[in-house]
Amino acid sequence: MIAMLDSVPVMASGELASFGNDPWWLLLFKAVMIFVVLVLLTLFNIWWERRVVARMQHRIGPNVHGPFGLLQSLADGVKLALKEDLIPKAADKVVFILAPVLAVIPAFITFSVIPFGPEVHMFGERTPLQLTDMPVAVLFVMAIASIGIYGIVLGGWSSGSTYSLLGGLRSSAQMISYEVAMGLALVAVFLYAGSMSTSEIVDAQASTRNIDVLGLDVPVPGWFAIILLPSFVIYVIAMVGETNRAPFDLPEAEGELVGGFHTEYSSLKFALFFLAEYINMATVSALATTLFLGGWRAPWPISAIWEGSNEGYWPLIWFFAKMMMFIFMFIWLRGSLPRLRYDQFMAFGWKRLIPIALLWIVAVATLRAITLEGGIERGQLLIIGAVFLVVFLVVMLLPESKKADDAETEEPPAGGFPVPPMPTQGAVRGAAAPLVFHEED
C-alpha cells in the first residue's frame, strides 16, 4: 500500500472547464432527475432494508403491497402524510416546523457535486453526468452536510421535551465528533489526488498500477481504498457514526430517550427526518464511492475486458452498484451488531479515530514529499509502511487503561441495593457523596 504512494497521478487538464456551459433548462432537468432518483432510492432502500433484515432474522418481511412488497414504502409514506399532525403545546412552533426542512434540504444539495458518469449526449447537448463541480467540491459537501446538524439539534430543542432535547444534544455531539474524523480521513485523498474536485479525484483513480508480488506483476486498480487503506477504514467507520445508524444510533436509544430528537414529531415532519436519514446514507455512500472506489468507472476486470465500459450511460450502473454495496453494509451492521454505550463510542472517536487519522496524514505527507524529490527507494518505503502498519494495529487493538477509581467502586452488599444519598450525607460541599446501601426488608 505504502509502496504505491511513490507514483504521481496524472490529472486530466481542463476537467472543470466542462461545467458551467449547460443551458438553464438542462441544469433544471438534471436537478429534477437527482431529486426524483433520491426519492425513489429512499423508497427502495427502506424496502430493501426490511427484506434483508427479515432474511437475517428468518422472517418474511414486506410481501403484500405490490410485487415482493415493493410498494410497502409507498404505503408507509401515504400513511405518514395522512396521520394527524401534532405540535406540542410547549414547542416553539416556528423552529419546530423549520427543523425538519433544515435537515432534509442539505441532504439533497450535497448530491449536486457527485459525478454519476462521463460526458454524454443529452437532448442534443454535450454535458457531464454531474450537476456541477468546483475546485473545493468535497469541502462543499462537508459544509452543506454540517447544516443538517442544525435541523436535528433545533428539532430536539424546539419540542419542549427533555427526551427530545437530550436526543438532539447527543446527535449533534456525535455527528460533530465523527465529522472531524471523516474530514481528516479525506485529507490524505486530497494530498494524493492533488485536487478537491470530485471529478478530478475520480480521474486520479483511473489508471491501473502493477505491483510486484513474488516476482509477478499483479494489476491493481488505482482506487484510493487500496492505496490509502487506513483513510478508507476511518471514513467507513466515521460515516456510520455521522449518519446515526445502528450500531451507532445512540441519539435514538429507545430505552433512555424514547425516540431521540424526533420524539414529538408526527406526520410529514417526521417523514422529512426519516427521509433525511436515508438520503444521508446515500450521500456518504456516494462520497465513499467517488473518493475511494474510483467513482463511476468500471471495476478493473470489466474495464480491462470491455473498452466501452466507461463510455455513455454504462457508468451509471457501476456507480450505483458501488453505492448500493455501502448501503448494504449499513443494513448488515444494523442486523448484526448491538448498540454501543455512548461514552465508549465517543471515546473511540476522540481517542482512537482522530489520533490515528492525524498520524496517517503525517505519514502520507512525509512519504509524498520524499518520493517526489526522489530521495527514497521502494524497499525503504515497504519497511516504513510495515512499521506504520504495526503502530496502527497496536493503537487500534491496545485496550484503554482503567481508571484508578474504578477499582475502588464500592460493590453493593449481598441482599442490598444502591440508592441515591441524602443531601445531608455529603461531607464536603460540591464533593461526590458515596452511595448508601440499604438492606432489603
N, C-alpha and C positions, 0 to 999 in steps of 0.2 A: 504493500500500500504506500509506504513512505518512499519507496524507490521510484514510484511513478510520479512523484512531485517534481522531478527534475526536467520534465517536458513542459514546454510553454505552449498553451493552446493558441491556435491561430484564429483570431477573431475575424468574422466577416465584416467587411467595410460597408458602411452606409446602411446598416440594418435599421436604424431609427429613421432614416430618410423615407422609408416605406410608409410611415404613418403621418397622418395629418393631411393627406391628399384625397381622401374619400369625400364624395358629395354628402350633404346632410341627410338625405333620405336613406343612404346606405348605412350611415352611422346609426340612424334611428332603427333601421331594420335589425342590425347586429345587436343593439342594446335590447330590443324586444325579444330577440331569439335567446339571448343569455338569460333574461328573466323567465321566459317560458321553460327553457331547459332546466333551470334550477328548481322551479316549482314542481315540474314533473319528476325530476330526480329525487326531490324530497318525498313525494308520494311513493315512489318506487323504493327508496331506502327504508321507509317505515315498514312497508310490506315485507321487504327482504329481511330486515332485522327480526321481525316477528317469525318469519318462516325458519330462519337459520337458528334462532334461539329455541324455537319449538322443536326442531330436529335434534339439537343438542340435549334437550331435556325430555326427549321421547314424547312429545306432544304433537297434536295435529297442526295447530296454528290456523290462521285465517284461510278458509277454503269455501266460503259460502257466497260472498258478494263478488260476482264476476268469475271468469275462469281462473282457477287456482287461488281465488281470493284476491285478485289483483285490484279490485275496486274497494277493498276494505278501507284503505287510507282515504279514498274519496268520500266514502260514507262517514268516516270519523270527522272529516273536515266539514261536511254538511251538518253533522250533529253539533259540532262546536259552534258553528255560525248561528244555529237556531236555539242554542241554550240561552237562558236568561243572563243578561249582562249586569252583574252586581258591582257596585262601588261602595266600599266600606264607609261608614259614617265618619270615621276619624281620618280618612285618607285625604291627601292633598290632591284634589281632583285633576288639576291641570297636569301636574307632574305624573300622576298615576296613569293618565291616558297617554302622555308623550313617551313614557319609559319604554313600552314595547316597540314603538316606532324607532326610537334611538337604537334599539338592539337589532332590529331586522334590516334597516336600510344599509348600514355599513356592511352587513353580510353580503348583500347584492353588489355593492360598489366594488368590493375587492376583486371581483371577477373581471373587472374592466381591463386589467393589465395581464391576465393569464393568457398565454398563447395556446390556441387549440390546434393549430396547424400552420403550414406554409402559405405562401401567396397562391390564391386560386382565382379563377374567373367566376364572378358572381354578378348576374344581370348585366353582362357586357362590360363590367369594370374589373380591373385587376386589383385585388385587395387581399391583405393578410387575414387569416382566420384568427383575428385578435382585434378587440375594440380599439385599443390604443396602447402605446408604450411610452416610456420616458427613461431618462438616464438613471433615475432613482426609483424605479418601479417597485422593487422589493420593499424599500423603505415606505413607499406609499401604501402598500398592503399592510405593513405593520402599523402604520399610523392610523389608517382607517379602521382596522380591526380593533384598535385600542378604544375607539369611540364607543363600541358596543359594550364596554365595561360600564360606561356611564348609565346606559339603559338598565343594566342589571342592578347596580347599586341604588339608582334612583327608584327603581321599581320596588326594591325592598324597603327603602326609607319612606316612600310616599304612601305605603299601605297602612301605616298606623298600627302595625303589629310587631310585637317583639320577635316572633319567629321569623317573619319576613326580613326584618332589619338584620338579624344575625346571619340569615342566609345570604343577604346581599353583601354584608361585610366579608363573610367567608369567601364568597365567589370573587369579589374584587381583589382580595388579598391573594387568592390562589392564582387568578389569571395574571395579575401583575407580576407575581413571583416567577411563574413559569414563562412569561413573556420575555423576561430577562435572559433566561437560559436559551430560549428559542432564538432570540436575536444574536446572542453570542455564537450559537451553532452556525449561523449564516455568515459570520464574518470570514471564516475560512473559505467558504464558497466565493465570496467577493474577492478575496486575495488570489485565489487560483484562477477564477474566470476573468478577472480584470475589469469587471463591469457589475453594475447593479440592475441593468436592464434585463427583464425576463427573457426577451427574445434572444439577446446576445448570450445569456447564460445557457440557453438551450443549444445554441450553435457551438459553444465551447465544449459541449459534451458529444459532438457529432462524430469525432474521429474514433477509430478502434485502435488500441495500442497492443503491441505484442510484448509480453513479459517472459523472461527466461525461467522455466520450471524444469529442473533436472535436465538441462540441455535442450529442451524443446521450446520453440516459440509458440506460446499459447495466446490467441487473440482474446482480449478483454475489452468490453465496452468502456468508453471513456466516461461512464457515469460517475458523478461525484459521490454517489452512495458507495462505490468501491474505492475510489481514490481517497475520499475523506470519510472513511467509515465511522470514526468517533463522532464527527459532526452529524452524520445521519442518525446514529443511535440516540444522541442527545436530542435532536429535533423530534424524533418519533415519540420519545417519552414526553417531551415538553408539549407536543401538540395534543396529546391525550389530556394532560392537565389543563391546557389552555381552553379546551372545549368543555370542561366539566363533565367528562364522560366517565362511566364506570371503568376501572375501579377508583377513579378519582372524582366521582360525583359527590364530594363531601358537602358542597353547599345545599344539596337536596337530601341530606341524611334524614330519612323519614323518622327514625327513632328519636332524633334530637330536635329537628327543626320542622317536622310535619311534612313540608314540601319545599322548603327553601324560599328563595326570594319571590317566587310567584305563587305563594300560598293563597293570597287573597284574590288572585286573578281568575277570571272565567271567560267563557265565550271567545270572541275573536281576539281579545287582548292576550289571553292565554295562548291561543293558536299562534299569534305572532312570536311569542317567546319560543314556542315549540318549533316554529319554522326557522327562527334564527339559529337554534342549536343545530339543526340538521344541515343548514346551509354552511354554518361554520365548520362542520365536519367535512363537507365537500371542499371548502376553501383551503383548509390546512392540508387536505389530501392532494388537491390540485397544485398547491405550492410545493409540497414534497415531490410530486411528480416532475414539476418544472425544474426544480433546483437540484434534485439528486438522481432522478431516473431518466434523464435525457428528454423530458418533456414529451412532445408529440412524436418524436422519432421512434421508428420501429425498433424492437429489441434486436440484438446482434445477429442471431441466426437468421431471422426473417430478412433483415436489411442486407445480409451478405448473399442470400439466395435470390431475393426479388429486388431488382433495381428500382422498380416503381413503387416500392412500399412507402416511401416518404414524399410522394407526389399526390396532388389532387386532394380529395377528401378522405383518402385512406388513413392519414394520420389521426383523424378523429377517433378511429377505432382503438389505436394504440394508446392515445391519451386517456380515454375513458376506461379502458381496461386497467391501466396502471392506477388510475384514481379509485376505481372500484375495489382494487386489491387492498388499498389502505382502509377504505370504508369497511370492508370485510374484517380487517384487523380490529377496528373499533367494536364490531359486533362480537367477534370472537372473544375479545377481552371481557366484554360485558357478560357473556355467558359462561366465563371460566373462572374469573378471579373475584374474590370478595372485596368489599370496600375497605380501604385503609383507614388508619387512625389519623386524624387531622394533623396533630403535632408531628408525627413521624413523616407524613407526606411533605409538610412544609420544610422540615429539617433536611429531608432528602434533596429538595430543590435547592436550598441555600447552601448546604454543607457539602453536597456531592456534585450535583449537576453543574452549578455555576463555577466552582473551582476547577473542575475537570475541563470545562469549556474554555476558561481562561488559559489553562496550561496548554491545551491543544492549539489555541490561537498563537501563542508564543512559539510553539514548535513549528507550526506551518509557516509563520512569517520568517522565522530564522532559516528554515530549510530553503524557502523560496529565495531569500536574499543570497544565501550561499551558492545555491545551484545556478542562479542567474549570472553570478560572477565567475562560475566555473572553478570554484575552489574546493570541490569535494567530489569523490568518486562514488559510484553506485554501491560498492561494497561497504563503504563507510556509512552511506545512507541506510543500508539494511541494518547495520549494527545500531545506529541511532534509533531507527524505528523499532527494533526489538527491545531496546532499553525503555523507550517510551511506552511500549505496549505492556511491559511488566509493571511499570509505575502505574499505568492506567488501571490494570486489573487489581493491583494492591489497594489503590484508593477506593475502587468500587466495592471490593469484597471485604475490606477491613471493617470489622464491627466497631461501632462507636463505643467509647468508654462510658461506663455507667457513672452517674453522679454519686458522690460520696454519701449524700443524704438519702439516696435510695436504699442503701444498706441499713440505714438507721430507722427506716419507717417502721412504726410500731404496728405489729400484727394484732388483730382482734383476738381476745382470749376465746377459749372454747365456750360455745354457747352464748357469746356476746355479739353485739353488732355495733358499728360505728355510728355515732350521732354527732351533729354539729355542736361545738362548745357554746356554753352560755356567754353572754357579753362580759360578765364579771370574772370569767376564768382566764382572761388574757393578762399575763403578768406585766407585760410592757405594752404601752400604747403603740399600736401600729405593728407589733410583732405577731407572727402567726402562732395562734394558740394550738396546742396539741389536741388531737381527737380524744374524746372521752368515750369509754366503752361501758355500757350498762349490761348487766346480766338480764337475760330474759326471765320473765315471770314463769 
